[in-house]
Amino acid sequence: MTNRDILDVLVDLRDRGEAHVVATVVGIEGSVSADKGAKAVFDADGRLLAGWVGGGCADSAASAAAREVLTAGEGKLVPIDMDDEILGTGVPCGGSMQVWVEPMLPRPSVWLLGQGRLVESLCRMATVSGFDVIVDDPRATTERFPDAVRVYTDDLDYSQLQPRRDDFVVVATQHKGDHHSVSRALNAGAGYIALVASRKRARLVLESLRGDGFTGEQLEAVVAPAGLDLGGRSPEEIALAILGEMVLLRHGGTGQRLKDRKPL
């Protein structure tokens, strides 16, 4: 398989938003089957999709490491001893190699439902913060959301609202369809649904959703009021507070001021 074929597989995985792993031979000593720079692509289950890093047990070792780095979320250097039948690959070839195994995690998506300064500001901020933004609102235009990867303007029943578990949904529809959109997001399994509404309106929406049969555990995904307490009141400041909460959840932060944290 050529590098072009591997690139095609990588582009397809990226476009489908699927986590995967790239293994690259970065060092070799002695007699090994792969050349330095050889690559292989593994899916989230460790299955080899394209390329190779030496075949046989070398690919098996890289596959096992692929599953580990996806769980850890960071790459690692894997030494593979091709000359040790017990501690190595079991196929004495007279050499060894080092393989850099790197996870490729899809960018999380932010689904924005609504329009106005808050939503436009959040679209810009989220994009530069490493999120793919999808806007789903009949009043939206591509001119007002130039940073969005997709803009749905004809999705009146929110059938296009299909977030993954790790995606973020922000409902800022100004009470126009917020119950229906939150319901769709819950049914899709979204883990974070920010409802931008007054406390009274948010309470009414949650009570209605309970009446529709959603459990308390499911409704824990609905965040209202949304965002961190930054003290801001402008639409831009509220957008920043919501983005801050999403970044905190994405990376497992504490929300503390760094100067107040005790040194390790």
C-alpha positions in Angstrom: 0.0 0.0 0.0 1.4 3.4 -1.0 1.6 6.5 1.2 -1.2 8.0 -1.0 -3.4 5.0 0.0 -2.6 5.5 3.6 -3.4 9.2 3.3 -6.8 8.4 1.7 -7.6 6.2 4.7 -6.6 8.9 7.1 -8.7 11.5 5.3 -11.7 9.2 5.4 -11.3 8.6 9.1 -11.0 12.3 9.8 -14.0 13.1 7.8 -16.1 10.5 9.6 -14.8 11.7 12.9 -13.5 8.3 14.0 -10.7 8.0 16.5 -7.7 6.1 15.1 -3.9 5.6 15.6 -0.9 6.1 13.4 2.2 4.0 14.1 5.5 5.1 12.6 8.8 3.3 12.6 11.3 5.9 13.9 14.3 3.7 14.6 15.7 0.4 13.5 18.8 -1.7 14.4 20.0 -4.9 12.7 17.8 -7.0 10.5 14.1 -6.0 10.5 11.4 -6.2 7.9 10.3 -2.5 7.9 12.1 0.6 6.8 12.5 3.7 8.9 9.4 5.8 8.3 7.1 2.9 7.6 3.6 3.6 8.8 0.4 1.7 9.8 -3.1 2.9 10.7 -5.2 1.2 13.3 -8.8 1.8 14.3 -10.1 2.3 17.8 -10.2 -1.5 18.4 -6.6 -2.0 17.2 -7.5 -3.4 13.8 -5.0 -2.7 11.1 -6.6 -0.6 8.4 -3.7 0.4 6.2 0.1 0.1 5.9 2.4 -1.9 8.1 5.3 -1.6 10.5 7.0 -5.0 9.9 4.1 -7.4 9.7 3.2 -10.3 12.0 4.1 -9.8 15.6 5.5 -6.3 15.0 2.0 -5.2 13.8 0.5 -7.0 16.8 2.7 -5.2 19.3 1.8 -1.9 17.6 -1.9 -2.8 17.7 -1.8 -3.5 21.4 -0.1 -0.1 21.9 -2.7 1.6 19.7 -5.5 0.6 22.1 -3.4 1.9 25.1 -2.7 5.3 23.6 -6.3 5.9 22.6 -7.3 5.3 26.3 -4.5 7.5 27.6 -5.0 10.2 24.9 -1.3 10.6 24.3 1.4 9.0 22.1 4.2 6.7 23.3 7.4 5.2 22.0 7.2 1.4 21.7 10.4 -0.6 21.6 10.1 -3.9 19.7 12.8 -6.5 20.1 12.7 -8.7 17.1 15.5 -10.9 18.4 14.0 -12.0 21.8 11.8 -15.1 21.5 10.5 -14.6 25.1 10.4 -10.9 25.8 10.2 -9.7 22.2 8.0 -10.6 19.3 8.8 -14.3 19.4 10.3 -14.1 15.9 14.1 -13.8 16.1 15.2 -11.7 13.2 18.4 -10.3 14.6 17.2 -6.7 15.0 15.0 -4.3 16.9 12.9 -1.2 16.1 11.3 1.7 17.8 7.7 2.7 16.8 6.0 6.0 17.7 2.3 5.2 18.3 0.2 8.4 18.2 -3.6 8.7 18.8 -5.6 10.8 16.4 -8.7 11.9 18.2 -11.5 13.7 16.4 -12.2 17.3 17.2 -15.3 17.5 19.4 -18.2 19.2 17.8 -20.3 22.0 19.2 -23.9 22.1 18.0 -25.3 25.6 18.2 -29.1 26.1 18.1 -30.2 29.7 17.9 -28.9 33.0 16.6 -27.7 36.3 17.8 -24.6 37.8 19.3 -24.2 35.1 22.0 -24.3 32.3 19.4 -22.2 34.1 16.9 -19.6 34.9 19.5 -19.6 31.3 20.8 -19.1 30.0 17.2 -15.9 32.1 16.8 -14.5 31.3 20.2 -15.2 27.6 20.0 -13.6 27.3 16.5 -10.3 28.8 17.6 -10.4 26.7 20.8 -10.3 23.4 18.8 -14.0 22.6 18.3 -15.9 21.9 15.0 -19.0 24.1 15.1 -22.3 23.1 13.6 -25.1 25.6 13.5 -28.7 24.4 13.2 -31.2 27.2 13.1 -33.6 28.4 10.3 -32.5 32.0 10.9 -28.8 31.3 10.5 -26.8 32.2 7.4 -23.3 31.2 6.3 -22.4 34.9 6.3 -23.1 35.2 10.0 -21.3 32.0 10.8 -18.3 31.9 8.5 -16.3 29.7 11.0 -19.0 26.9 11.2 -18.2 23.6 9.4 -21.9 23.2 8.6 -24.9 25.4 8.8 -28.4 23.9 8.7 -31.2 26.3 7.9 -34.0 24.0 6.8 -34.0 21.6 9.8 -37.3 22.6 11.3 -37.8 19.2 13.1 -34.1 19.0 14.2 -33.7 15.7 12.4 -30.1 16.8 11.5 -29.3 17.2 15.2 -27.2 14.1 15.6 -24.5 14.8 18.3 -22.1 12.1 19.5 -21.6 11.3 23.2 -18.6 13.6 23.4 -20.1 16.5 21.5 -21.6 19.6 23.1 -25.0 21.1 22.4 -25.9 24.7 23.1 -29.6 25.5 22.9 -30.1 29.3 22.7 -33.4 29.4 20.7 -35.0 32.0 22.9 -37.8 29.6 23.8 -38.7 28.8 20.2 -38.4 25.1 20.1 -36.1 24.7 23.0 -38.1 21.8 24.5 -38.1 19.9 21.2 -34.4 20.5 20.5 -33.3 19.5 24.0 -35.5 16.3 23.6 -33.7 15.5 20.3 -30.3 16.0 21.8 -31.2 13.8 24.8 -32.4 11.0 22.5 -29.2 11.3 20.5 -27.2 10.7 23.7 -25.4 14.0 23.9 -23.5 14.2 27.2 -23.6 18.0 27.5 -26.6 20.1 26.6 -26.4 23.8 27.6 -29.9 25.4 27.9 -29.5 29.2 27.7 -32.7 30.3 29.4 -33.9 31.9 32.6 -34.1 29.7 35.6 -37.9 29.7 35.4 -37.9 28.8 31.7 -35.3 26.1 32.3 -37.4 24.6 35.1 -40.5 24.5 32.9 -38.5 22.7 30.1 -37.1 20.1 32.5 -40.5 19.5 34.0 -41.9 19.0 30.5 -39.2 16.6 29.6 -39.8 14.5 32.8 -43.4 14.4 31.7 -42.2 13.0 28.4 -40.6 10.1 30.2 -36.9 11.2 30.5 -35.3 10.0 33.7 -33.4 12.1 36.2 -30.2 10.4 35.1 -30.8 11.4 31.5 -31.7 15.0 32.4 -28.3 15.4 34.2 -26.9 16.1 30.7 -29.0 19.3 30.6 -27.0 22.2 32.1 -29.0 25.2 33.1 -27.9 27.8 33.9 -25.1 27.1 31.6 -21.5 28.2 31.9 -19.0 29.2 34.6 -19.6 32.0 37.0 -17.3 34.6 35.5 -19.5 37.5 36.5 -20.0 38.8 33.0 -23.3 39.9 31.6 -22.8 40.7 27.9 -23.5 38.1 25.2 -19.8 37.8 24.5 -19.0 37.2 28.2 -21.8 34.7 28.5 -20.5 32.9 25.5 -17.0 32.8 27.1 -18.5 31.4 30.3 -20.2 28.6 28.4 -17.0 27.9 26.4 -15.0 27.8 29.6 -17.3 25.1 31.0 -17.0 23.0 27.8 -13.2 23.3 27.9 -13.2 22.4 31.6 -15.3 19.3 31.0 -13.3 18.3 27.9 -9.9 18.4 29.7 -11.0 17.5 33.2 -10.1 20.8 34.7 -10.9 22.1 38.2 -12.0 25.6 37.4 -9.7 27.0 40.1 -7.6 30.0 39.6 -4.1 28.7 38.8 -2.5 31.0 41.4 -4.7 29.4 44.1 -3.7 25.8 43.3 -1.4 24.1 45.7 1.9 23.1 44.1 2.3 19.3 43.6 
